Amino acid sequence: MAAITTKDGTSIFYKDWGKGQPVLFSHGWPLSGDAWDGQMLFLGQQGYRVIAHDRRSHGRSSQTWDGNHMDQYADDLAELIERLDLQDLVMIGHSTGGGEVTHYLGRHGTKRVVKAVLVGAVPPLMLKTAANPGGLSRDVFDGIRKGVFDNRAQFYKDLAMPFYGYNRPGAKLSEGIRDSFWLQGMMGGLKGQYDCIREFSEVDYTEDLKKIDKPTLIVHGDDDQIVPVGASAMMSSKLVKNATLKVYKGAPHGLAQTHQDRLNADLLAFIKG
């Protein structure tokens, strides 16, 4: 089990497989680096070094009371990148992890990075405001907070259904993927996961997106029930200078699993291109 200890004493777990140009993955909420296994194995087999960490208070990393906010997530990521001395790096983030990648690039710069990929990512802003009328109301996120506080175990079982589009007519439910979602969620710490709800809903990543000066692939499902495509990918693709937008018709939020082969092929083509 590999881990680094950050400046504030937090243990950040990571997986580091293969050799070659490094590709670093940031996972969504409330998951862990294991959410990227299908992409890591595929790209590792194509000759890349693939790395995925567990965000603080998620997965196998320390369950912290403090520091469960996006500035610290980006700083943890920076410490990992510097400790492993990653260069010519491709960064890939899903959902909250897309916010983490975006904020890292805005906060720490792009000198070590050659490309970025945002998959079902939360930027620029999920919360509905006067300046962001296409966002979701605060009631939605207060409902998530209540669900996590009242009965986290049941909430995650229920959340997996729209996350993977299993609540749609004719959808083929995978109990294994649903169980994996639940297991990853329950590995993390309640306090940190509760705090993180604010980070994926209320943080505005607009200025971070404007600072990205590397080729960026933005992938999103048009049936994403968790992060609606209109207020996220469509907006981000206009803010990032050199962005390529791919919208998967009928794809849900968890498309890395439900559309694994298609995403893997798109990732490989973008990294090679």
C-alpha positions in Angstrom: 0.0 0.0 0.0 1.6 3.3 -1.2 0.9 6.6 0.5 2.4 10.0 1.1 2.1 12.0 4.2 1.2 15.7 3.5 2.5 18.7 5.3 -0.5 18.6 7.7 0.2 14.9 8.5 -2.6 13.4 6.4 -1.9 10.1 4.7 -2.9 10.1 1.0 -3.2 6.6 -0.5 -2.4 6.1 -4.1 -2.0 3.3 -6.7 0.9 3.6 -9.1 0.9 1.0 -11.9 3.0 0.5 -15.1 5.7 2.6 -16.7 5.8 5.3 -19.3 4.2 8.8 -19.6 2.2 9.4 -16.4 -1.6 9.7 -16.3 -3.1 10.8 -13.0 -6.7 10.2 -12.1 -8.9 12.1 -9.7 -12.1 10.4 -8.6 -15.7 11.6 -8.0 -17.6 11.8 -4.7 -18.1 9.7 -2.6 -15.8 7.2 -4.3 -12.1 6.3 -4.3 -9.3 5.8 -6.9 -10.8 2.3 -7.6 -13.5 4.0 -9.6 -10.9 4.4 -12.4 -9.7 0.8 -12.5 -11.1 0.1 -16.0 -9.3 3.1 -17.4 -6.1 2.4 -15.4 -5.8 -1.2 -16.5 -6.5 -0.3 -20.2 -4.0 2.6 -20.3 -1.4 0.7 -18.3 -1.6 -2.1 -20.9 -1.0 0.6 -23.6 2.3 1.6 -22.1 1.4 4.4 -19.7 2.1 4.8 -16.0 -1.3 5.2 -14.3 -1.7 6.7 -10.9 -4.9 7.2 -8.8 -5.1 8.6 -5.3 -7.9 8.5 -2.7 -8.9 12.1 -1.8 -8.5 12.9 1.9 -11.4 11.4 3.9 -12.2 9.1 0.9 -11.2 5.5 0.4 -8.0 4.5 2.2 -6.7 7.9 2.9 -6.8 9.5 6.4 -10.3 10.6 7.6 -9.6 14.2 8.5 -11.8 16.6 10.5 -10.2 19.7 8.9 -9.0 20.4 5.4 -11.9 18.8 3.5 -12.1 21.7 1.0 -11.0 22.2 -2.6 -7.9 24.3 -1.9 -6.5 21.5 0.3 -7.5 18.8 -2.2 -5.5 20.7 -4.9 -2.6 21.1 -2.5 -2.7 17.4 -1.6 -2.6 16.6 -5.3 0.3 19.0 -5.8 2.3 17.3 -3.0 1.6 13.9 -4.6 2.7 15.1 -8.1 5.9 16.7 -6.7 6.7 13.7 -4.5 6.5 11.4 -7.5 8.2 14.0 -9.7 5.6 13.6 -12.4 6.4 15.4 -15.7 4.6 15.5 -19.1 1.6 14.6 -17.1 -2.0 13.9 -18.3 -4.6 14.7 -15.6 -8.0 13.1 -15.7 -10.8 14.0 -13.3 -14.4 12.8 -13.0 -17.2 14.8 -11.3 -15.7 16.3 -8.1 -12.3 15.1 -9.4 -12.8 17.3 -12.4 -13.1 20.2 -10.0 -10.0 19.0 -8.3 -8.0 18.8 -11.5 -9.3 22.2 -12.6 -8.5 23.9 -9.3 -5.0 22.3 -9.3 -4.3 23.8 -12.7 -5.6 27.2 -11.7 -3.9 27.2 -8.3 -0.6 25.4 -9.1 -0.1 26.0 -12.8 0.4 23.8 -15.8 4.2 23.4 -16.0 4.1 19.7 -15.2 1.0 19.0 -17.3 0.6 18.4 -21.1 -3.1 17.6 -21.3 -6.2 17.4 -19.2 -9.5 15.5 -19.4 -12.7 16.4 -17.5 -15.3 13.6 -17.4 -18.8 14.4 -16.1 -17.1 17.2 -14.2 -18.7 19.8 -11.9 -17.1 23.0 -13.2 -17.7 25.8 -13.7 -20.4 25.9 -10.9 -23.2 23.5 -10.0 -25.2 25.8 -7.7 -27.9 28.0 -9.2 -27.2 31.7 -8.7 -28.2 34.9 -10.4 -25.1 34.6 -12.6 -25.6 30.9 -13.1 -29.3 30.4 -13.7 -28.8 26.9 -15.2 -27.5 25.5 -12.0 -29.2 23.4 -9.4 -31.0 24.9 -6.4 -29.5 24.8 -2.9 -32.3 22.5 -1.8 -30.8 19.7 -3.9 -27.5 19.9 -2.1 -29.2 20.3 1.3 -31.1 17.1 0.5 -27.8 15.3 -0.2 -26.4 16.6 3.1 -29.5 15.3 4.9 -29.3 11.9 3.2 -25.6 11.5 4.1 -26.2 12.5 7.7 -29.4 10.6 8.3 -28.5 7.2 6.7 -25.3 7.3 4.6 -25.4 3.6 3.8 -28.9 3.7 2.3 -28.3 7.0 0.6 -25.4 5.6 -1.3 -27.4 2.5 -2.3 -30.1 4.8 -3.7 -27.7 7.3 -5.3 -26.1 4.6 -7.4 -29.3 4.2 -9.4 -29.4 7.7 -11.1 -25.6 7.8 -11.0 -25.4 5.0 -13.5 -28.7 5.6 -15.2 -30.1 2.4 -13.8 -33.4 4.2 -13.0 -34.1 4.7 -16.7 -36.6 2.5 -18.6 -34.9 -0.6 -20.1 -31.6 0.0 -18.3 -29.6 -3.1 -17.5 -28.8 -3.0 -13.8 -25.4 -4.2 -12.7 -25.6 -5.2 -9.0 -21.8 -5.5 -9.0 -21.2 -1.9 -10.1 -23.9 -0.8 -7.6 -22.2 -2.7 -4.8 -18.8 -1.4 -5.7 -20.2 2.2 -5.6 -21.6 1.5 -2.1 -18.4 -0.1 -0.8 -16.2 2.7 -2.0 -18.5 5.3 -0.5 -18.6 3.5 2.8 -14.8 3.3 3.0 -14.6 7.0 3.4 -15.2 9.2 6.4 -18.6 10.7 7.1 -17.2 14.2 8.2 -15.0 14.6 5.1 -17.7 13.3 2.7 -20.3 15.7 4.3 -17.9 18.6 4.0 -17.1 17.7 0.3 -20.7 18.4 -0.7 -20.1 22.1 -0.5 -16.9 21.7 -2.6 -18.7 20.1 -5.5 -21.7 22.3 -5.3 -20.7 25.8 -4.3 -17.2 26.3 -5.5 -17.0 28.5 -8.7 -14.2 27.1 -11.0 -14.7 29.8 -13.7 -11.3 31.5 -13.2 -9.5 28.2 -12.9 -10.9 27.1 -16.3 -9.7 30.3 -17.9 -6.2 29.6 -16.7 -6.0 26.2 -18.4 -3.6 26.6 -21.4 -3.2 22.9 -22.3 -5.3 20.8 -24.7 -8.3 19.7 -22.7 -10.9 16.9 -23.5 -14.3 17.4 -22.0 -16.5 14.3 -21.9 -20.1 14.3 -20.6 -23.3 12.2 -20.9 -26.4 14.1 -22.1 -28.5 12.0 -19.7 -26.3 12.9 -16.7 -28.8 13.1 -13.8 -26.1 14.2 -11.2 -24.2 16.9 -13.1 -26.5 18.2 -15.8 -24.5 18.7 -19.1 -25.9 22.2 -19.9 -24.5 24.0 -16.8 -21.2 22.1 -16.8 -19.6 20.7 -19.9 -21.3 23.1 -22.3 -20.1 26.1 -20.2 -16.6 24.7 -19.5 -15.9 24.0 -23.2 -16.4 27.7 -23.8 -14.2 28.8 -21.0 -11.2 26.6 -21.7 -9.1 28.0 -24.5 -8.2 24.7 -26.3 -11.1 22.4 -25.4 -12.6 19.5 -27.3 -16.1 18.6 -26.3 -17.5 15.1 -26.6 -21.1 14.5 -25.5 -22.2 10.8 -25.2 -25.8 10.4 -26.2 -27.8 8.7 -23.5 -24.8 8.3 -21.2 -25.2 8.8 -17.4 -22.9 10.3 -14.8 -21.0 7.1 -14.2 -20.1 6.7 -17.9 -16.5 5.5 -17.0 -18.2 2.2 -16.1 -21.3 2.1 -18.3 -19.4 3.3 -21.4 -16.0 2.0 -20.4 -14.8 0.9 -23.9 -15.8 4.1 -25.6 -14.2 6.3 -23.0 -11.0 4.2 -23.0 -10.7 4.6 -26.7 -11.4 8.3 -26.6 -8.8 8.8 -23.8 -6.2 6.8 -25.7 -6.8 8.8 -28.9 -6.6 12.1 -27.1 -3.4 11.3 -25.2 -1.7 10.0 -28.3 -3.0 12.9 -30.5 
